[in-house]
Amino acid sequence: MKKHIKKEELAKVKELDLLSYFINYEPDELVKISRNVYATRTHGSLKISNGMWTWWAHNIGGKSALDYFIKVKGYEFLEAALYLNNCIQKNKPIITNVKTNSYSHDKEFKLPTPNGNNDRIIQYLCEERCIDREIVNYCIKHYDLYESKNDHSVIFVGYNAESSAKYASKRSIEDNEKRDIAGSNKRFGFSLSFGKLAKRLHVFEGAIDLLSYITILKQQGIDWQCDDYLSLGNASLLGENKSDVSLPVALEEYLYRNDEIKSLYLHLDNDKAGHDTTERIKIVLKNQYDIFDKTPKGVNDINEYLIYRTSRSKSNEQAIER
């Protein structure tokens, strides 16, 4: 057997996901659990779902067949790569499309009509939510958020790789209503990046928490344009079934499109859903990224902490004035 593999051959090996490997080369090893979930005959606790796999008995996981041969079967990297390349060369695999879309098919996606100005949402975000005005203005300037004409709600916009709007969420400034706009594709959540090929991604459940976090960075004199930031669209992982090894689709899509990311900072809500989502992400991605749990302590979310921090600062100023 040869002792090296060409760069282009290795690229094809890395693209081969585990489900596609089994379907093409070891179909008898697969055990179908449900519509989108498989196990293996050798390892009953190894589940494959939505393009990812997790071996729950050992709390390890990954996406590619290469990961599986190294982490589960104990192959050396080159040994695994050469074996899979040999499979591909002998019989070109049919790749199984495992991505699922989390958006409505019955309505065409259309952004709500913008208002003539953004005065009311600026007041809401800056005064009620305590988000820095410069940051809000930056987002308005770059069409990341705006005020809707119909009811003056905040509209947060998500874009695909071609800078086309594919997702939008609505946040009322008068009550607690928050929902996705019909036809939105949740793979493209509200995010901020600054063209610097950042290596760190900060992850939040909602857009307001994202803006709150970078407000705190700015208050501390930290350059908030050095990293990337992603909102999951107030969506945690589906259910509590541990056979579901999927990632939040917005995170899955972002990492797929931004392979320079090396570290994940998880700022999800301080509740059961947030904790469960954080743990699931850590299990699935811990061997691919440096992951840091930044769940807010003593408060439910980042915005709650920002409001508390701002009110305390104002109280101190008043005390000094007296």
Helices and strands as residue ranges (DSSP letters): H 7-15, H 18-25, G 27-29, E 30-34, E 37-40, E 46-49, E 52-55, E 60-62, H 65-71, H 77-90, H 119-123, I 124-128, H 133-141, E 145-147, E 154-159, E 165-171, E 178-180, E 191-192, E 200-204, H 207-219, E 228-231, H 249-257, E 263-266, H 272-285, E 290-293, H 302-321
